[in-house]
Amino acid sequence: MEKKYNICLDIGGTKILGAIFNEKDEIVYRLKKKTKSEGDSSDNVESVIIKVVEEMIAESGIPKEQIHAVAAGAPGVIDQDAGIVLFSPNLPWRDYDIKSSIEKKVGIPFYIGNDVNMGVLGEYKFGAGRGHQQVIGFFIGTGMGGGMILDGKLFTGYKHKGAEYGHMVLEPEGPLCNCGQRGCLEALSSKQGMSAYIREQVTRGRKSMMADYVTEGVFKSKALKKALNAGDAVATEAVNRACHYLAIATGNMINTISPEVVVYGGGVVEATGDLFVDKIAAEVDRYCMPSIRTTVELKAAALGDDSVIYGALALIEEH
């Protein structure tokens, strides 16, 4: 029987997105499921992946024999050649050979890579970076992820620890980041960074529609969009500040790599349309060399929530 379907997953700390692709790279089945990773053992997270794969096969009605491979993007430092999760901040994995383990239990070839790397790979193969060889990606979510395509290949650095430019320090005296440094791009421009700024302003007695959304951690992207549309001053300041530091970081990356395209993805960009890209583009010229800037395009990710699952598909196709 011809193997003509691929199962692709985006594994987050709170949810799993799944899609089945046919041989024309079209999505024929989708699934979205909550994951609980706090205090779980790697076994449990793995069993969630297996359960999701089995559920997708059963509910789509596609015979298992026709599934060519399964691939996933997950947070953390991942050796995608060997399929080993070296470290994952929100998932309970250390030097964990998830590839062998899942292949044994499911009986289908399995591939895995870092989620932001997969997101950038997806945009490079199927989205905003298509047809280009040098692509830089900033993914703005709860944290700040980076990924890069150099000379048409995903660059992951020595021992797959590279492209962590979400932790580029822009303000040495700035706010504390989860990584232990101060003033990282993530601490300033991610949803965590923006939420912290809004909380600080509300504590000082300023009014904002976002006040309730940031009391217990980070806001939902849709809430930010609503506040911006209503002209909320504090929300607007938080976004302007985030885009200011993203413009500096983008300028640094433009000078360093000379990319053809810089792609901005993640929930915040998806919710606010081209707003972030326009604000960054309006300021970036101040932070990079004009001669390099002239050959760089800034774009919003084209695949939205699906960047990572398309990257997982690209990973299968590369193998």
JOWOJO-V808472 format. One record per backbone hydrogen bond with DSSP energy under -1.0 kcal/mol. CO is the residue of the C=O (numbers start at 1). NH is the residue of the N-H. E is the energy in kcal/mol with one decimal. If there is no record, write none. Layout:
CO NH E
CO NH E
This chain:
5 68 -3.4
6 21 -2.9
7 71 -2.3
8 19 -2.2
9 73 -2.0
10 17 -2.2
14 35 -2.6
15 12 -3.1
16 33 -2.6
17 10 -2.7
18 31 -2.3
19 8 -3.0
20 28 -3.2
20 29 -1.1
21 6 -2.0
22 25 -1.9
26 22 -2.4
29 20 -2.5
31 18 -3.3
33 16 -3.5
37 40 -1.4
41 45 -1.5
42 46 -2.8
43 47 -2.6
44 48 -1.9
45 49 -2.0
46 50 -2.6
47 51 -2.7
48 52 -2.8
49 53 -2.6
50 54 -2.7
51 55 -2.7
52 56 -2.6
53 57 -2.2
54 58 -2.6
55 59 -3.1
56 60 -1.9
57 61 -1.1
63 66 -2.1
64 67 -1.9
66 5 -2.3
69 7 -2.4
70 111 -2.1
71 9 -2.5
72 113 -2.1
73 11 -3.1
74 115 -2.0
77 86 -2.2
77 87 -1.5
78 80 -1.2
79 83 -2.1
79 84 -1.6
83 99 -2.0
84 79 -2.8
85 96 -3.1
86 95 -1.4
87 77 -3.0
91 93 -2.2
93 88 -1.1
96 85 -2.7
96 98 -2.1
97 101 -1.5
98 102 -2.6
99 103 -2.6
100 104 -2.3
101 105 -1.6
102 106 -2.9
103 107 -2.1
109 70 -2.7
111 72 -2.0
113 74 -2.2
114 118 -2.7
115 119 -2.3
116 120 -2.5
117 121 -2.6
118 122 -2.8
119 123 -2.1
120 124 -2.3
121 125 -2.6
122 126 -2.9
123 127 -1.0
123 129 -2.1
127 130 -1.5
129 132 -1.8
133 152 -3.0
134 260 -2.4
134 261 -1.5
135 149 -3.1
136 263 -3.3
137 147 -1.6
138 265 -2.7
139 145 -2.6
140 268 -1.4
141 191 -3.0
142 192 -1.5
143 141 -2.3
145 139 -3.0
147 137 -2.7
148 155 -2.8
149 135 -2.2
150 153 -1.8
153 150 -2.9
156 162 -3.4
157 160 -1.8
158 161 -1.6
163 165 -1.1
164 167 -1.8
165 168 -1.2
166 186 -2.5
168 185 -1.5
171 174 -3.0
175 183 -3.2
177 180 -2.1
181 177 -3.1
183 170 -2.9
183 171 -1.4
185 189 -3.2
186 190 -1.4
190 194 -2.8
191 195 -2.6
192 196 -2.3
193 197 -1.8
194 198 -2.4
195 199 -2.7
196 200 -2.2
197 201 -2.1
198 202 -2.5
199 203 -2.5
200 204 -1.2
201 206 -2.0
202 205 -1.9
208 211 -1.5
210 214 -1.2
220 224 -1.5
221 225 -2.0
222 226 -2.1
223 227 -2.3
224 228 -2.6
225 229 -2.5
226 230 -1.6
227 232 -2.8
228 231 -1.5
232 236 -2.3
233 237 -2.4
234 238 -2.4
235 239 -2.1
236 240 -2.8
237 241 -2.7
238 242 -2.1
239 243 -2.8
240 244 -2.0
241 245 -2.0
242 246 -2.1
243 247 -2.2
244 248 -1.6
245 249 -2.5
246 250 -2.7
247 251 -2.4
248 252 -2.3
249 253 -2.3
250 254 -2.8
251 255 -2.3
252 256 -1.8
253 257 -2.8
254 258 -1.7
260 297 -2.5
261 136 -2.3
262 299 -3.0
263 138 -2.8
264 301 -3.0
265 140 -2.8
266 270 -2.2
267 271 -2.3
268 272 -2.0
272 275 -1.5
274 278 -3.0
275 279 -2.3
276 280 -2.6
277 281 -2.8
278 282 -1.9
280 283 -1.2
280 284 -2.3
283 286 -1.7
284 287 -2.3
289 292 -1.1
289 293 -2.7
290 294 -1.7
292 295 -1.5
293 296 -1.9
297 262 -2.8
299 264 -2.4
303 306 -2.3
304 307 -1.4
306 310 -2.4
307 311 -1.9
308 312 -2.2
309 313 -1.7
310 314 -2.2
311 315 -2.2
312 316 -1.8
313 317 -2.4
314 318 -2.1
315 319 -1.4
